[in-house]
Amino acid sequence: MNYNLTATAVQIDLSALWTALLSLAGVTLMVFVIILIARLIGTLKRVNTLIEDLQPDLKKTVEKLPQTMDSVNTISGNLVDLTDDITETVPGILNDVGDMTDSVKETVEDVTGLVSGVARTFRRPSAAADAVGNAFRAGYRLYRRHKRHSSSKKH
């Protein structure tokens, strides 16, 4: 047996090699694009289903928007009116509180003077006339203050 092995030369054209490689890359790219399009179609179907499920609720919400805006406008108007009323009322209330505080202070001072006068009367009988005079003056001031306060409430 005689084996004759001869070397054969294989020649590959570079343009054919590039064509084969680019064709293989193109087929691979086409497969990825087809997979991407299939996934995109699936996603769009799910989004479409979600929109169809939400559509009745969205319609109801959109139909209620004018009524809701009317309610918001009414509430805003009421809030403005309330704020205006408070702005007008609070200073008067504060003035009344100030007047009452002054009146209470004067009353306490008058009662203190009356009690002091009575105490002095018991300590010194000669001061009895002064104490009676102070008591009448304190009583008169209380009467005038009460009269002034009750007439200011009528207006």
C-alpha positions as CSV (number, residue, x, y, z in Angstrom):
1,M,0.0,0.0,0.0
2,N,1.3,3.1,-1.1
3,Y,-0.2,6.2,0.1
4,N,0.6,9.3,-1.9
5,L,-0.3,12.3,0.0
6,T,-0.2,15.4,-1.9
7,A,-0.7,18.8,-0.5
8,T,-3.5,20.7,-2.0
9,A,-3.8,24.4,-1.7
10,V,-7.1,25.9,-0.7
11,Q,-7.7,29.4,-1.9
12,I,-10.4,31.4,-0.3
13,D,-11.4,34.6,-1.8
14,L,-11.5,37.5,0.8
15,S,-14.6,39.1,-0.7
16,A,-16.4,35.8,-0.4
17,L,-15.3,35.5,3.2
18,W,-16.6,39.0,4.0
19,T,-19.8,38.3,2.2
20,A,-20.3,35.1,4.2
21,L,-19.5,36.8,7.6
22,L,-21.8,39.8,6.8
23,S,-24.6,37.4,5.7
24,L,-24.3,35.6,9.0
25,A,-24.3,38.8,11.0
26,G,-27.3,40.0,9.0
27,V,-29.3,36.8,9.7
28,T,-28.4,37.1,13.4
29,L,-29.5,40.8,13.5
30,M,-32.8,39.9,11.8
31,V,-33.4,37.2,14.4
32,F,-32.9,39.8,17.2
33,V,-35.1,42.3,15.4
34,I,-37.9,39.7,15.1
35,I,-37.6,38.9,18.8
36,L,-37.7,42.6,19.7
37,I,-40.7,43.2,17.5
38,A,-42.5,40.2,19.1
39,R,-41.8,41.5,22.6
40,L,-42.9,45.0,21.6
41,I,-46.2,43.7,20.2
42,G,-46.8,41.8,23.5
43,T,-46.1,45.0,25.5
44,L,-48.5,47.0,23.3
45,K,-51.2,44.4,23.8
46,R,-50.8,44.6,27.6
47,V,-50.9,48.4,27.5
48,N,-54.0,48.3,25.3
49,T,-55.7,46.0,27.7
50,L,-54.8,48.2,30.6
51,I,-56.2,51.3,28.9
52,E,-59.4,49.4,28.0
53,D,-59.7,48.4,31.7
54,L,-59.2,52.0,32.9
55,Q,-61.3,53.7,30.3
56,P,-64.7,53.5,32.2
57,D,-63.1,54.9,35.3
58,L,-61.3,57.6,33.4
59,K,-64.6,58.6,31.7
60,K,-66.4,58.9,35.0
61,T,-63.5,61.0,36.4
62,V,-63.5,63.3,33.5
63,E,-67.3,63.7,33.6
64,K,-67.1,64.6,37.3
65,L,-64.3,67.3,36.8
66,P,-66.7,70.2,36.1
67,Q,-68.7,69.4,39.3
68,T,-65.5,69.0,41.3
69,M,-64.2,72.4,40.0
70,D,-67.5,74.0,40.9
71,S,-67.2,72.6,44.4
72,V,-63.6,73.8,44.6
73,N,-64.6,77.3,43.5
74,T,-67.5,77.3,46.0
75,I,-65.1,76.3,48.8
76,S,-62.6,78.9,47.8
77,G,-65.3,81.6,47.8
78,N,-66.5,80.5,51.2
79,L,-62.9,80.6,52.5
80,V,-62.5,84.1,51.2
81,D,-65.7,85.2,52.8
82,L,-64.8,83.6,56.1
83,T,-61.4,85.3,56.0
84,D,-63.0,88.6,55.3
85,D,-65.4,88.1,58.2
86,I,-62.6,87.2,60.6
87,T,-60.6,90.2,59.5
88,E,-63.5,92.5,60.3
89,T,-64.6,90.8,63.5
90,V,-61.3,90.0,65.3
91,P,-60.2,93.6,65.9
92,G,-63.6,94.4,67.5
93,I,-63.3,91.4,69.7
94,L,-59.8,92.4,70.7
95,N,-61.0,95.9,71.5
96,D,-63.8,94.5,73.6
97,V,-61.4,92.2,75.5
98,G,-59.1,95.2,76.1
99,D,-62.0,97.2,77.4
100,M,-63.2,94.4,79.7
101,T,-59.6,93.9,81.0
102,D,-59.4,97.6,81.8
103,S,-62.8,97.6,83.4
104,V,-61.9,94.5,85.6
105,K,-58.6,96.2,86.6
106,E,-60.4,99.4,87.6
107,T,-63.0,97.4,89.5
108,V,-60.3,95.5,91.4
109,E,-58.5,98.7,92.2
110,D,-61.8,100.2,93.5
111,V,-62.6,97.2,95.6
112,T,-59.1,97.2,97.0
113,G,-59.5,100.9,97.9
114,L,-62.9,100.1,99.5
115,V,-61.4,97.2,101.6
116,S,-58.5,99.3,102.6
117,G,-60.8,102.1,103.7
118,V,-62.9,99.7,105.8
119,A,-59.7,98.3,107.3
120,R,-58.5,101.8,108.2
121,T,-61.8,102.6,109.8
122,F,-61.4,99.7,112.2
123,R,-57.9,100.7,112.9
124,R,-58.5,104.4,113.4
125,P,-62.0,105.5,114.1
126,S,-61.1,109.1,113.1
127,A,-60.6,107.9,109.5
128,A,-64.2,106.6,109.3
129,A,-65.4,109.7,107.5
130,D,-62.6,109.3,104.9
131,A,-63.4,105.6,104.5
132,V,-67.1,106.3,103.9
133,G,-66.3,109.0,101.4
134,N,-63.9,106.7,99.5
135,A,-66.5,103.9,99.6
136,F,-69.1,106.2,98.0
137,R,-66.6,107.4,95.4
138,A,-65.7,103.8,94.5
139,G,-69.3,102.8,94.3
140,Y,-70.1,105.7,92.1
141,R,-67.2,104.9,89.7
142,L,-68.4,101.3,89.5
143,Y,-71.9,102.5,88.7
144,R,-70.7,104.9,86.0
145,R,-68.4,102.2,84.5
146,H,-71.3,99.7,84.5
147,K,-73.6,102.3,82.8
148,R,-70.9,103.2,80.2
149,H,-70.2,99.5,79.5
150,S,-73.9,98.6,79.1
151,S,-74.6,101.6,76.8
152,S,-71.6,100.7,74.6
153,K,-73.0,97.1,74.1
154,K,-76.3,98.5,72.9
155,H,-74.6,100.3,70.0
